[in-house]
């Protein structure tokens, strides 16, 4: 037998797809030698030289890895395998429920669900809208609000790197693709409130994405009538280098051509994204995350007819358009992340990232409208047409908006394990934001032949009863040129511990964040402001026969203003806008049980938010416009339920329900509903298959939201406009047949070369509900009142999809 003095050494670190070390991996050589990984995933194994040795890596919850070695005497080889999570369920949808996520109040979503459950805007946000407390009321948009917050109050991370959205987005039509490419995703964690200090300074939620490290070569392709995607992944033979890359292309013409406004539309969005990892040694790893996104939206509207009112008093708006809109958004993002594993207990990280966006919104559109009574005589050749006009007018909108933003981040993060149950985490981060913004917008409104003056203009106008000799003014006229620099310093420290208390499992977490920032620029000078945000979580799993868990979380949350929050409705930057402040209290209860001998879980959360120094805003489609002051206070409270489990054997589905109330008090005038005051929410994600043909599957994505406030005309007092939109009801159905199932073997040669192949048919808005996102306000010349005319979203649309994996 060979002695260890004449041997070779294999060493390395074993990680999962999310780049997390795996402890207690059993490592066994065919010649009898063996070892196991430590808490940081490190191992070292001595094997005989000059012979072929098979080494097997096994773990109770991960798939087996086997590798052959034939080394020279004294040779040392680094081998860093990545172990896949072993899933025993048949289902393509898996909700991870490990202890850490349960105690932190985090919902974890399998990437298979993201790629399987389709919608008009597929991706992470398509799944989030089925969760309680999350509102997505525009299927053309990837923006979402959480528990009464707006679209700007949500954090998004990819592999601990914060990512950004475009600034100038005003409607989902122009928005483009979500940053997150689902073909690259390993895991999705989502917290709707009460999140830890290690996450940044926002008021509502955290979406924490992990991209995967490949374990083999593979290609994934997806093609539909709305576009397609292609992703490829690979890993080197020695396991040191791995990379995954994806390209996506989307053309929303199929959806936009179904809207009421007819015309020529060219909405083309594309991006390329990559995540690369190089392991210089078992202690030092380097990651690169890159993204290039190109979005173009060209639109030449021609006409629109919207019917509304009641059966007894139908009204129609008929609009004829001239002009066009040309929008373009280009974003470039790159980040480097270095991980240094000092020893078994200490890990140090250094992250550097840069984000550059150039955006333009150019449009000149003349809209001439007629508002009147509709012919309701069945059989009449003019049925449905406007017979008598109550309002006639025109509107000219113009914009030449350009924005160039460059954001640079440098951050150090670290974590130290005091023992197996106790961890300390910390971070220090610097951010520089360079914003160059030109805002030129005006709107001219003519009603019944008379120019409508700005509603806040001091000189009265009594037309048509008295002549008016004053100068003509546009209804809205905004011109601003801003060049702003924002410097930010952020830091946090956090302590986490798992322990046992009288036989009960206990987890608690406490931390504090500090955020200091200053705003400067041409003609702008702001003072330095600093806020501190203490946060804590506590969870207990009683030693009961029932599998239950109770948790409480809360703290003081601040949202220091981003550029958009500093700019008021006239385009003026106010550098001394304070951070909005909110204290959160979240109470949670989880219980796992069995029904019909199948697993289920019920999650209940109640929450309360008290907000001060609120920066009031209005919503125009998905465009947020702030007043840029802190003259309001607000509150939000609600109750969320979610039941998930195997309603159909071998599949995972869930049903959710949420109640929310959020109001604000502006200048002590009394409380009114906030723009995101969505009272009731019901969501469902349901899967099924044909018992005798399990490859034929059905996916249903169902959402019902009660209506939110519909907004108000430009410059109007929100206290005078509290009318709500109609309820949002939407059901998206997908039916797919798996031609090639990866769990089966086939005789046909072409099927052997394909790992997975499926063909699908999808129906968006299956019941053809008329949902609206905002109102268009039109003046009636006779009563001088304004009609709120709904802007309807997409009707029923059909789509075909082909997906393959090689």
Secondary structure, DSSP 8 states (H G I E B T S, - for coil): ---TTSEEEEEEE-EETTS-B-SS-EEEETTS-EEE--TTSEEEEEEESSS-EEEEEEETTEEEEEEEE---TT-EEE---EE-B----S-S------HHHHHHT-EEEEHHHHHHS--TT-SHHHHHTTSTTEE---TT----EETT--GGGEEEEETTEE----S---SHHHH---S--GGGEEEEEEE-SS--TTS-S-SSEEEEEEE---SS-EEEEEEETTEEEEEEEEE-TTSSEEEEEEEEEEETHHHHTTSSSEEEEEEEEEEEEEEEEEESSSSEEEEEEEEEEEEEEEEEEEEEEEEEE-SSSEEEEEEEEEEEEEEEEEEEEEEEEEEEE-SSSEEEEEEEEEEEEEEEEEEEEEEEEEEEEE---TT-TTTTSEEEEEEEEEEEEEEEEEEEEEEEEEEEEEEEEEETTEEEEEEEEEEEEEEEEEEEEEEEEEETTEE---TT-SS---TTTS---S----SEEEEEEEEEEEEEEEEEEEEEEEEEETTEEEEEEEEEEEEEEEEEETTEE---EEEEEEEEEEEEE-SSSSEEEEEEEEEEEEE---HHHHB-TTS-B-TT---EEEEEEEEEEEEEEEETTEEEEEEEEEEEEEEEEE--EEEETTEEEE--S--EEEEEEEEEEEEEE-SSTT--EEEEEEEEEEEEEETTS-EEE-TT---EEEEEEEEEEETTEEEEEEEEEEEEE---B---STT--GGG---B---EEEEEEEEEEEEE-TTS--SSHHHHT-SEEEEEEEEESTT----EEEEEEEE-TTT--EEEEEEE----EEEEEEEEE-
